[in-house]
C-alpha cells in the first residue's frame, strides 16, 4: 500500500492521510491501464484525446502529459494530470501544463459518468487558472459535458445540440 500524506490540511495543521491500494501512471491517451480500473482509464483516454482540439488560449505542450489514477480501499479514485518533460526545442512560445488533481470518482461509476466528471473537472481547471485555456469551444462558447442517453457528450449550451461524444471531438 502507498501512503500519501498532506492531501488535506486545515488551519490547525491536521493532516488527513490516504492509503492507496494502488497507483497507476498512464499517458494522456492511454491504450492500456496496466491493471487500473478500466472505465477510469477509458474516461481519461477520451478526455485526453479531446484535449488536443478546440482550445482557445495559449499553446500548451500536452504530448508527454501523464494521468495518475490512485485507488483507495473504498473504491474511490483520485485522478491527477501533470505535464511530462518538454523537449528543449519546444519551450519557446509554449506554456507548461499546470498540474492538478481531484477526487469524486468511484470504480462503480459508469464509463459515461466518470468521463463527464473528468471532463468537467479538467475544463474547470484549465479555464479557471493561468494560463486560462478555454476548452473545448464552439465558436466562442464552452461546450458542456453531460450524460445523455447513457453516453458522455459535449453539448453546445446555446443550441442544446450534441456536438460530439467525449473522445470523438476531433472528428466532429
KAPE-V707986 format. One record per backbone hydrogen bond with DSSP energy under -1.0 kcal/mol. NH is the residue of the N-H (numbers start at 1). CO is the residue of the C=O. If there is no record, write none. Layout:
{{NH | CO} {NH | CO}}
This chain:
{{2 | 20} {4 | 18} {10 | 14} {13 | 10} {16 | 8} {18 | 4} {20 | 2} {21 | 71} {22 | 71} {24 | 69} {26 | 67} {28 | 65} {36 | 33} {41 | 37} {42 | 38} {43 | 39} {44 | 40} {45 | 41} {46 | 42} {47 | 43} {48 | 44} {49 | 45} {50 | 46} {51 | 47} {52 | 49} {53 | 50} {56 | 134} {61 | 95} {65 | 62} {66 | 82} {67 | 26} {68 | 80} {69 | 24} {70 | 78} {71 | 22} {72 | 76} {75 | 72} {77 | 105} {78 | 70} {79 | 102} {80 | 68} {81 | 100} {82 | 66} {90 | 87} {91 | 88} {94 | 91} {95 | 59} {100 | 81} {102 | 79} {105 | 77} {107 | 75} {109 | 106} {114 | 110} {115 | 111} {116 | 112} {117 | 113} {118 | 114} {119 | 115} {120 | 116} {121 | 117} {122 | 118} {123 | 119} {124 | 120} {125 | 121} {126 | 122} {127 | 123} {128 | 124} {132 | 129} {133 | 126} {134 | 56} {137 | 54} {138 | 141} {141 | 138} {143 | 136} {144 | 155} {146 | 153} {148 | 151} {151 | 148} {153 | 146} {154 | 164} {155 | 144} {156 | 161} {160 | 156} {163 | 154} {164 | 154} {166 | 152} {168 | 165} {172 | 169}}
